[in-house]
Amino acid sequence: MKFNTLIATLLVGTLSFGFSNDAFAKKGGDKGGEAAAEQQVETLPGGIVKTNVGFVDDIFLPVSDLFATFDGINESISGAKTRILKAIGAEEGAAFADAFKAWVGANKESVKPSFADGKVDISFDEAGDEVKAAGEEIRGAIAAIVQSLAKLKDLGSKVQEVVAAAKEAPTKATAEVQNLLKNKDIAGMKALKKAIPHVKTNAQAAAKLPESVKGATKAAMDVLKDIKGAFGGGE
C-alpha cells in the first residue's frame, strides 16, 4: 500500500537523522521545528483537513472547494423544493411529489405544462392571482434546479482532475520525504510527519467526490421528475 510505504519511509527518514539532530538544532537549524510541530490544522468542507504543508494543501484545497460548491448546489436544490411547497401552500412535512400532484390536480384547468425539448415549464395565463403567484415561484424554482444541473455538468472534468491529483498524493509525499532528507530539513520533516495522517484521510474524502456529483444530480432530476409526473409527463 502506498500509505504504508510512505509512513515507513518517513519513520526511517526521521531516524536517519540520528545523533545529528541535536547538533543541527544547536546550530539553529531546527528553530522552526517546534513551531512546525505545533502547527494548527483546519477542517474544511468535505472533511478535508488543511495541514499548512504547501504541497499537501495544493492538492487538497481544490477538493474542498468542490465540496463547498456541491454544498451550495444541494442547498439550492433543497431550497427550490421548499420554495415550491411554500408557494402551493403545502402542509409542513408534506411529501413533495404528493403535495405538488395534489396542487396540479386542483388547478388543472388553469395550469398547463410544457416539456418541449426536454425542458420543464408551466404556463398559467388564465389562472387567478393566487395561482399565478404560485406559478411564478414554481417557475423560478425550476430555473434554479436547471441551473444547478448545468453547474454539475460543467464541474465534471474538474472533479476528474482533482481526484486524479489526490490519488498521486502518497507518491508526491514520498518524494517530498526524500527531498527533506537530502536537505536535512528537520522542521519540514516534523511538519510533514504531522500532516501524513491527513494526506490519507484527505485522499479518502476526495474519492467521494464523484458520488457527490451523482447524489446532487439525482436530487435535482428527482424534483423535475416529480413535477413532470404530476402533469402526467412520466419520465
N, C-alpha and C positions, 0 to 999 in steps of 0.2 A: 504494500500500500504506500502511496506517495507520502501521506502524512506521517506514517511510522518512520519512513526513511528520513523525512525532514527532521522529525524530533530527535532521532538518533544522531543525525549529522550535527544538529545544534548542540546537543549534550556533549558529544565528543569535542566539538569546537570549543565549547566553554572550558572543558577540562584541559584542552591542549594548551591553553594559556599557562597552565601550571603555576609555578612559582613566579613567573614573570609578571603576573597580575599585580603583586604588591609593589614591585619596582616601578611598573608602569603607572600605578596610581600615585606613588610618591613623587613622580616626575610631573604630576598634574594631568596625566593623560586620561584619568578617569573622573575628572571633575564633574562631567555631565552624567556619570553613571548612576549616581543615586537619584538625580532628578529624572533620568530616563526610566529608572525602575519604579518611580512614584508617579509616572505619567497617568493621567486620567483618561479613561475610555468613556465613550458616549454611545448609547444605543439609539439607533436611527430607525426610520420606517422600514418594515420588513424584517426587523430583528438584526439588521446589520450593525456591527459594532465599529465605530471609528476608533482606530488604535493610535493615531498620531504618528504612525510609521508610514513615511511617504509612499513607498511603492505599494504597500498593502491598501492604503486608503485610495490610491489612484485606481486600483482595480475595483474596489467595492463601493465607493461612494456613488458611482453611476448606477449601481444596482439599487441602492437605497433611494436614489432619485426616481427610479422607475416605480418602485413600490409606492412612493409618495404619490406619483401620478396616478397609479391604479387606485389608490385610496380615494383620490379625488373623483375619479371616474365612477367608482362604486357609489360614492355619496351622491353624485349627480343622478345616477340611475335610480337609487333608492328615493332621492328627493322627487324625481319625476313621478314615481308611483304615488308617493304621498300627496303630491300636488293634484293628481287626478282624483284620488279618493276624496280629498277635501272638496274639490270642485263639484263632484257629483253628490256630495252630502252623505257619503257612506258612514256607517257607524264605526266607531273605534274598534279596531281589531278585525274588521271585515276582510275576508279573503279578496284579493284584488280581482281575480278573474270573475268570481261570482258577483261582486258588487258592480263591476263595470257592465257585465252582461245584463244585470237587472236594470241598470240605468238606461242602457240602449233599448231594452225591451219597452221601457216606459216612455221612451221618446222616439220610437222607430219611425214615426211619421215625419218628424222634423229634423232628424239627424241622419245624414247619408254618408256612407263610406266611399273611399276611393283607394284602390290598390293598384293603380296603373304603374307599370314599370317596376313592380316590386315594392313601391313606396306605400306608406300607410298615411292616409289623411282622411279628414272628415269635413263635411260642409253642413251648414245649419242656417241657411239664408231665410228659411221660412219658420224658424223657431222663435219662441218667445224670448224675452230679455234674459230670463234666468238660465235658460238652456244655452243661449248664445254666450253668456258669460262663462258658463262651464265649458262650452266648446272651445273657446279661446284658450282657456287654461290647458285643456287636453292637447290642443294643437301645439302649444308651447312646450308641453312636457314631451310630446312625441319628438319634436325637433331636438330637444336636449338629448334624448336617447339615441337618435340617429347620429348626432354629433359625437356622442361617446363611442359609438361603434366605429366611426371614421377614425377617431383618435387611436383606438385599439389596433385597427388595421395598420395605421401609419407607424405604430411602435413595434411592429413585428420584427423588422430587421434589427432594430436597436436591441431588442431582447436577446436575439440570437447572438449578437456581438458581445454583449456583456456576460452572457452565460458562458460563452467560449473563453473569454478572458479569465473568468473565475475558475474554470477548470485548470487553467495553467498556473494558478496562484502558488500551489505547492512547489512546482518546478522553479518558478521565479524566486520563491523564498529560499530554496536550497542554494540557488546561485548567489543570492544575497549573503547567505551564511559564509560561503566560500570567500566572497569579496571582503566581508568584515574580518574574517580570519587573516586574510592576506595583509590587510591594513592594520591589524591589531587594534581594532576599534571596539574597545570594551563597552563603552556607552551604547554603541549601536547594537552589540550582542545582547546586552541586558534589555534594551527596548524591544528587540525582535523576539527574544525569549518570552517576554510578557505578551507579545502580540500573536504568537504562533497558535494558541488555542482558538483565537478569534478568526484566524485565517480559515481554520477548518469549519467552524460554525457559520462563518460568512459564506463560504463556498456552498455549504448545505442549504443556506437560505436562498442563495442565488439560483440554485437548481429548481426552486419552486416558482420562479418567475413565469415559465410557460403555463403552469397551471393557473396562475393568477390571471393571465390573459384569457385563458379558456373560461374561467369562472365568471369574469366580468362580461365577456361576450355572451355567455349563456344567459346571464341575468338580464341583459339588455334585450336579447332576442326573445326571451320568455315573455317580457312585457308586451312587445309588439305582437307576439303570437296570441296572447290573451285578448288584445284589442281586436285583432282580426277575427278571432274566434267568436267574439261577442256579436259581430256582424255576420257570422256565418261564413267568414273568409277562410276557415280551415288553416292549413299550413301556409 
